Amino acid sequence: MEIFGIPAHPFFVHVPVVLIPVAAIGIAATGWRKQWRRWFIIPLLALTLVGGTFSVLAANSGEDLEHAVKRNASTAERDRISDHVGAGETARNLSLLFGATAIGLGAVVFLDERKQVPAWAPLAVYAVVVLAGAGATVGMVVAGHSGADAAWTERLAAQATTGGG
């Protein structure tokens, strides 16, 4: 998959790398006050769902790029690419889990306004969403680091040995 002749993967990955941690921090911050949850749940759900959607697009476009890059890669590069693929799949799955739990939080916030949930439910769901958001954020960091490692390690080493750069 390409955008203007350039692999789409680098474009797609930056959306969840930014939005998932921002949404996780936002949800964690709004949990302290019931009114904040009411005010900010819709924008935070939007960030979470857009981030999750782009994590799927990033994973799918990464598969296309993986096949193209591995053809001419050294064994060490192939290993780094494989590590990144695994980390990317984990990040995608954690992002989708975060999105699903955030939808659950949105439902609880909506129902709590109508007094249709047990008193313990908002705090319990909030705790689960915060944990899912933390996991998704860690997944993004690990996938991002392994992707940078796969993309740049041999290029930077080659520049260092030739004195370029």
Sine and cosine of phi, psi and omega as CSV:
sin_phi,cos_phi,sin_psi,cos_psi,sin_omega,cos_omega
0.00,0.00,0.74,-0.67,-0.04,-1.00
-0.76,-0.65,0.42,-0.91,0.13,-0.99
-0.80,-0.60,0.90,-0.45,-0.04,-1.00
0.81,0.59,0.62,0.78,0.04,-1.00
0.98,0.18,0.06,1.00,-0.01,-1.00
-0.92,-0.38,0.64,-0.77,0.04,-1.00
-0.79,0.61,0.71,-0.71,-0.07,-1.00
-0.95,0.31,-0.40,0.92,-0.10,-0.99
-0.80,0.61,-0.76,0.65,0.00,-1.00
-0.88,0.47,-0.50,0.87,0.05,-1.00
-0.94,0.33,-0.73,0.69,-0.08,-1.00
-0.93,0.37,-0.58,0.81,-0.11,-0.99
-0.92,0.39,-0.48,0.88,-0.09,-1.00
-0.95,0.31,-0.39,0.92,0.01,-1.00
-0.92,0.40,-0.82,0.57,0.02,-1.00
-0.93,0.36,-0.49,0.87,0.01,-1.00
-0.88,0.47,-0.52,0.85,0.04,-1.00
-1.00,0.00,-0.76,0.65,-0.16,-0.99
-0.95,0.31,-0.61,0.79,-0.04,-1.00
-0.89,0.45,-0.77,0.64,0.05,-1.00
-0.90,0.44,-0.61,0.79,0.03,-1.00
-0.89,0.46,-0.70,0.71,0.03,-1.00
-0.90,0.44,-0.65,0.76,0.00,-1.00
-0.89,0.45,-0.70,0.72,0.03,-1.00
-0.91,0.41,-0.67,0.74,0.01,-1.00
-0.88,0.47,-0.70,0.71,0.01,-1.00
-0.91,0.41,-0.66,0.75,0.03,-1.00
-0.88,0.48,-0.65,0.76,-0.03,-1.00
-0.94,0.35,-0.60,0.80,-0.06,-1.00
-0.98,0.22,-0.24,0.97,-0.03,-1.00
-0.93,0.38,-0.27,0.96,-0.07,-1.00
-0.97,0.25,-0.39,0.92,-0.03,-1.00
-0.69,-0.73,0.75,-0.67,-0.01,-1.00
-0.85,0.52,-0.66,0.75,-0.01,-1.00
-0.90,0.44,-0.62,0.78,0.02,-1.00
-0.89,0.45,-0.66,0.75,0.03,-1.00
-0.86,0.50,-0.68,0.73,0.01,-1.00
-0.89,0.46,-0.69,0.73,-0.06,-1.00
-0.93,0.36,-0.64,0.77,-0.21,-0.98
-0.95,-0.30,-0.03,1.00,-0.10,-1.00
-0.89,0.45,-0.64,0.77,-0.03,-1.00
-0.91,0.41,-0.77,0.63,0.03,-1.00
-0.89,0.46,-0.59,0.81,0.01,-1.00
-0.94,0.35,-0.61,0.79,0.10,-0.99
-0.88,0.47,-0.66,0.75,0.02,-1.00
-0.88,0.48,-0.72,0.70,0.04,-1.00
-0.86,0.51,-0.70,0.71,-0.03,-1.00
-0.90,0.44,-0.71,0.71,-0.05,-1.00
-0.95,0.31,-0.62,0.79,0.07,-1.00
-0.91,0.40,-0.68,0.73,0.05,-1.00
-0.87,0.49,-0.69,0.73,0.03,-1.00
-0.91,0.42,-0.65,0.76,0.03,-1.00
-0.89,0.46,-0.71,0.71,0.00,-1.00
-0.94,0.33,-0.41,0.91,0.10,-1.00
-0.92,0.39,-0.57,0.82,0.08,-1.00
-0.93,0.37,-0.71,0.71,0.04,-1.00
-0.87,0.49,-0.64,0.76,0.02,-1.00
-0.90,0.43,-0.69,0.73,0.00,-1.00
-0.90,0.43,-0.69,0.72,-0.01,-1.00
-0.91,0.41,-0.70,0.71,0.01,-1.00
-0.94,0.34,-0.47,0.88,0.06,-1.00
-0.91,0.40,-0.56,0.83,0.05,-1.00
-0.89,0.45,-0.67,0.75,0.05,-1.00
-0.88,0.47,-0.72,0.70,-0.02,-1.00
-0.91,0.41,-0.62,0.78,0.01,-1.00
-0.83,0.56,-0.74,0.67,-0.04,-1.00
-0.90,0.43,-0.62,0.78,-0.01,-1.00
-0.93,0.36,-0.65,0.76,-0.09,-1.00
-0.98,0.21,-0.61,0.79,-0.07,-1.00
-0.90,0.43,-0.42,0.91,-0.03,-1.00
-0.83,0.55,-0.66,0.75,-0.07,-1.00
-0.94,-0.34,0.27,0.96,-0.09,-1.00
-1.00,0.01,0.48,-0.88,0.12,-0.99
-0.96,0.28,0.16,-0.99,0.02,-1.00
-0.87,0.49,-0.67,0.74,0.01,-1.00
-0.90,0.45,-0.66,0.76,0.03,-1.00
-0.91,0.42,-0.66,0.75,0.03,-1.00
-0.87,0.49,-0.64,0.76,0.03,-1.00
-0.89,0.45,-0.69,0.72,0.02,-1.00
-0.90,0.43,-0.63,0.77,0.03,-1.00
-0.90,0.44,-0.69,0.73,0.03,-1.00
-0.88,0.47,-0.65,0.76,0.06,-1.00
-0.87,0.50,-0.68,0.73,-0.01,-1.00
-0.92,0.40,-0.64,0.77,0.02,-1.00
-0.86,0.51,-0.72,0.69,0.02,-1.00
-0.88,0.47,-0.69,0.72,0.02,-1.00
-0.91,0.41,-0.62,0.79,0.02,-1.00
-0.91,0.41,-0.66,0.75,0.04,-1.00
-0.90,0.43,-0.64,0.77,0.05,-1.00
-0.90,0.44,-0.70,0.71,0.01,-1.00
-0.87,0.48,-0.68,0.73,0.04,-1.00
-0.86,0.50,-0.74,0.67,-0.04,-1.00
-0.90,0.44,-0.66,0.75,0.03,-1.00
-0.92,0.39,-0.58,0.82,0.05,-1.00
-0.91,0.43,-0.66,0.75,0.03,-1.00
-0.92,0.39,-0.62,0.78,0.08,-1.00
-0.89,0.46,-0.69,0.72,0.05,-1.00
-0.86,0.51,-0.70,0.72,0.03,-1.00
-0.87,0.49,-0.68,0.73,0.00,-1.00
-0.90,0.43,-0.68,0.73,0.01,-1.00
-0.94,0.35,-0.55,0.83,0.05,-1.00
-0.91,0.41,-0.62,0.79,0.09,-1.00
-0.88,0.48,-0.65,0.76,0.07,-1.00
-0.87,0.49,-0.66,0.75,0.05,-1.00
-0.90,0.44,-0.67,0.74,0.04,-1.00
-0.86,0.52,-0.67,0.75,0.03,-1.00
-0.90,0.44,-0.67,0.74,0.00,-1.00
-0.91,0.40,-0.67,0.75,0.04,-1.00
-0.87,0.49,-0.72,0.70,0.01,-1.00
-0.88,0.48,-0.74,0.68,-0.03,-1.00
-0.95,0.32,-0.52,0.86,0.00,-1.00
-0.91,0.41,-0.54,0.84,0.05,-1.00
-0.89,0.46,-0.45,0.90,-0.01,-1.00
-0.98,-0.20,0.15,0.99,0.02,-1.00
0.85,0.52,0.63,0.78,-0.04,-1.00
-0.95,-0.30,0.26,0.97,0.03,-1.00
-0.77,-0.64,0.44,-0.90,0.07,-1.00
-0.89,0.47,0.42,-0.91,-0.06,-1.00
-0.87,0.50,-0.53,0.85,-0.04,-1.00
-0.98,0.19,-0.30,0.95,-0.15,-0.99
-0.88,0.47,-0.73,0.68,-0.04,-1.00
-0.86,0.51,-0.68,0.73,0.00,-1.00
-0.93,0.37,-0.65,0.76,0.00,-1.00
-0.90,0.43,-0.72,0.69,0.00,-1.00
-0.92,0.39,-0.65,0.76,0.05,-1.00
-0.83,0.56,-0.71,0.70,0.00,-1.00
-0.88,0.48,-0.68,0.74,0.01,-1.00
-0.90,0.44,-0.68,0.74,-0.02,-1.00
-0.92,0.40,-0.65,0.76,0.03,-1.00
-0.89,0.47,-0.68,0.74,0.05,-1.00
-0.90,0.44,-0.68,0.74,0.03,-1.00
-0.90,0.44,-0.64,0.77,0.04,-1.00
-0.91,0.42,-0.64,0.77,0.05,-1.00
-0.90,0.43,-0.69,0.72,0.03,-1.00
-0.88,0.47,-0.68,0.73,0.01,-1.00
-0.91,0.42,-0.61,0.79,0.03,-1.00
-0.91,0.42,-0.72,0.70,0.05,-1.00
-0.88,0.48,-0.67,0.74,0.05,-1.00
-0.85,0.52,-0.66,0.75,0.04,-1.00
-0.90,0.43,-0.67,0.74,0.00,-1.00
-0.89,0.45,-0.73,0.69,-0.01,-1.00
-0.89,0.45,-0.71,0.70,0.01,-1.00
-0.91,0.42,-0.66,0.75,0.02,-1.00
-0.89,0.45,-0.68,0.73,0.01,-1.00
-0.90,0.43,-0.71,0.71,-0.01,-1.00
-0.92,0.38,-0.54,0.84,0.06,-1.00
-0.93,0.38,-0.68,0.73,0.06,-1.00
-0.90,0.44,-0.65,0.76,0.04,-1.00
-0.88,0.48,-0.71,0.70,-0.01,-1.00
-0.91,0.41,-0.61,0.80,-0.08,-1.00
-0.98,0.18,-0.54,0.84,-0.22,-0.98
-0.90,-0.43,-0.33,0.94,-0.13,-0.99
-0.82,0.57,-0.82,0.57,-0.06,-1.00
-0.94,0.33,-0.54,0.84,0.03,-1.00
-0.91,0.42,-0.71,0.71,0.00,-1.00
-0.92,0.38,-0.61,0.79,0.05,-1.00
-0.90,0.44,-0.65,0.76,0.01,-1.00
-0.91,0.42,-0.65,0.76,0.04,-1.00
-0.90,0.43,-0.64,0.76,-0.02,-1.00
-0.90,0.43,-0.63,0.78,-0.03,-1.00
-0.97,0.24,-0.44,0.90,0.00,-1.00
-0.99,-0.10,-0.12,0.99,-0.01,-1.00
0.98,0.18,0.19,0.98,0.00,-1.00
-0.99,0.15,0.22,-0.98,0.17,-0.98
0.96,-0.28,0.00,0.00,0.00,0.00
